[in-house]
Amino acid sequence: MPNVRQQRTLVVLKFKEIEKDKTRIFLCHTGWGDGDEWDKAYDYFMDAWDAVLQRLIDRFEKGPVDWAKENYPQK
């Protein structure tokens, strides 16, 4: 998606304590453009944010992520 990659979007996370050991996270992803390519990018992030936020939950429920054991390409 070359047109999408040229424009930066903005992600803001806000954390609000609901009660002890319980926090609500607000996610706002703005800066979207118009057109088919942007629609595809938006659809991608709708799925991706679910996975990212679940990883955040896992981190706090299970402990820090050992990135050396993750299947990410090394630079």
NORKAMO-V720161 format. One record per backbone hydrogen bond with DSSP energy under -1.0 kcal/mol. CO is the residue of the C=O (numbers start at 1). NH is the residue of the N-H. If there is no record, write none. Layout:
[[CO & NH] [CO & NH]]
//
This chain:
[[1 & 5] [4 & 7] [10 & 30] [12 & 28] [14 & 26] [16 & 24] [19 & 22] [22 & 18] [22 & 19] [24 & 16] [26 & 14] [28 & 12] [30 & 10] [35 & 39] [36 & 40] [37 & 41] [38 & 42] [39 & 43] [40 & 44] [41 & 45] [42 & 46] [43 & 47] [44 & 48] [45 & 49] [47 & 51] [48 & 52] [49 & 53] [50 & 54] [51 & 55] [52 & 56] [53 & 57] [54 & 58] [55 & 59] [56 & 60] [57 & 61] [58 & 62] [59 & 63] [65 & 67] [66 & 69] [70 & 72]]
//
